[in-house]
Amino acid sequence: MEIIVWIILIFNLLQLLVAFTNLLFQPNYSSESLQSDLISVLIPARNEENNIGNLLSDLQQQSYSNIEVLVFNDQSADQTQTIVTDFVKNDQRFQIINSDSLPNGWLGKNYACYVLGNRATGSYYLFLDADVRIGKNLILQTVNYLKKHQLSLLSIFPKQQMKTFGEFITVPNMNYILLTMLPLILVEKTNIPSLSAANGQLMLFNSKIYKEIQPHEKLKLSKVEDIETARLFKRNGLKVACHTGNKEISCRMYNSYNEAVNGFSKNVIMFFGNSTLLAILFWLITTLGFIVILIEKSMVFNFGFVFVLSLTRMLVAIKSRQNVFFNILLFPLQQITLAIFIYKSAVHHHQKNYEWKGRKIT
């Protein structure tokens, strides 16, 4: 039992160290003027009538105006096409591509991104999900950073907007796993593929390299093409960076508990190297480890252990620009939902019956 105690203690201290390292890692963004490079903003959209207009309005207000905006309307059954078409009529920089069908052997978003990437003409490709909101300097900051650091890919985890109780006990798990398991500075400073992270909500590419690698074609059936793309680039010796905490981008990923559970169960295992076993071990240590400590150690020791857990949560919340009090208070419920993510992900993987936005994903 003593060995288990020390494993739990060391693991939690390492989580604290990683969270502290990520808090210290503050990328230096510049809003200096770019040269005359054309930036292609590429947006896959399927049934996004509640979001797409907001993002397109944000793009019209960008401080950098030499952009083309291509929206792939992926067989939307709502008013997405009508909303985008209105923007196209009033701004010559905007284009819409309407899809009639999804070819066999492709997942929907991967195909949308592939088509967008092959239609774009810019020097840089900025892929954005339709549900993000961006500040006026987002393009300037991200392109400047990519150019300055000679990156082939820059990805950013947006600040997550949460309104319902169901979102508060689900959404923070993503940042908790990421920011306590992976020092993001190592994503940028090493060429080790396993030290990779990316978020499909914002992925910025050097277009020349994107065309050479064709990540969305190579990963046409990947449910987590963003993370796989980062690993693919690193395997090809290309520089990648992944950030959190940029004030220029935010997103409300899900509107309810059920949406969040369904969404996160799609990719949670990928955070653990696609290993269900590692995901379960992570959950056991971070959720039930305190029981072992409580049984084996003194009360003073237990207070210290709880302090480390709380401090780790606090650092993650600060880095993610989330509410510190809620993240500490709701920690037990968040851990319960994490167990549900892992369970549903394992079931989907075994039964191959995952469904997203009305499509079966095997």
Secondary structure, 3 states (H helix, E strand, C coil): CHHHHHHHHHHHHHHHHHHHHHHHCCCCCCCCCCCCCCEEEEEEECCCCCCHHHHHHHHHCCCCCCEEEEEEECCCCCCHHHHHHHHHHHCCCEEEEECCCCCCCCCHHHHHHHHHHHHCCCCEEEEECCCEEECCCHHHHHHHHHHHCCCCEEEEECEECCCCHHHHCCCHHHHHHHHHHCCHHHHHHCCCCCCCCCCCCEEEEEHHHHHHHCHHHHCCCCCCHHHHHHHHHHHCCCCEEEEECCCCEEECCCCCHHHHHHHHCCCHHHHHCCCHHHHHHHHHHHHHHHHHHHHHCCHHHHHHHHHHHHHHHHHHHHHHCCCHHHHHHCHHHHHHHHHHHHHHHHHHHHHCCEEECCEEEC
